[in-house]
Amino acid sequence: MPQLEFVTYLSQLFWLFVFFIILYMISLTYTIPTISTNLKVRKKFLQNYNENISGSDREKNEVLLHSENLVVESFAKAKTFIITRSQSSKTWLNTMFQTANIFSFKKANQSFIYFSSKINF
């Protein structure tokens, strides 16, 4: 079983760390600051809303509607950001697999095919 071979442990650990570090850096530089900014804007907006609560009901409803629209827009932006990042990482991953198979594992793939044709099942 190829999952239990000791030869593949090092490469599997290497790629695990590489992808974990890439995912960590993406979330550290883009996702977390975006969420933090959205939460700060929402907190400041709610503070201003509570200070100006003595206004009319119509103004209150407009402000509440506006705040909800801001939250919906921020979640939509976060969703599109996550989708685009996952698509770009998916394409990068596919190209890395293709280049690794073409250049690094070409001889290993050829010898695997050669020896698998020699074995009688």
Residue, then its C-alpha position, 0 to 999 in steps of 0.5 A: m500500500p503506497q500510503l504506508e511506505f516510508v519513502t513517501y513520508l518526507s515528501q508528504l510532510f514537506w507538501l503539508f507544511v508548504f500548503f499550510i504555510i501558504l494558507y496561513m499567510i493568505s489568511l494572515t495578510y488578507t482574510i483576518p485584516t478584512i474581517s477585523t476592519n469590518l468589525k471595527v466599522r460595525k462597532k463604530f457605526l453602532q456606537n454612533y447609532n446609540e449616541n444619536i438614538s434620540g432622533s425620529d423613528r424614521e431616521k432610526n429605521e434608515v440607519l438600521l437598514h444602512s447598517e444591515n446593508l453594510v454588513v451584507e456587503s461586507f459578507a459578500k465581499a468576504k465571500t467573493f474574496i475567499i472564492t477567488r483565493s481558493q480558485s487561484s490556489k487551486t490553479w496554482l496547485n494543479t500547475m505545481f502537480q503538472t510540473a512535478n509530474i513532468f519534470s521531477f517524477k518523469k523517470a519514476n513514472q516511467s519505471f513504475i509503468y515498466f515494472s507494473s507491466k512485468i508483474n503478473f497478477 
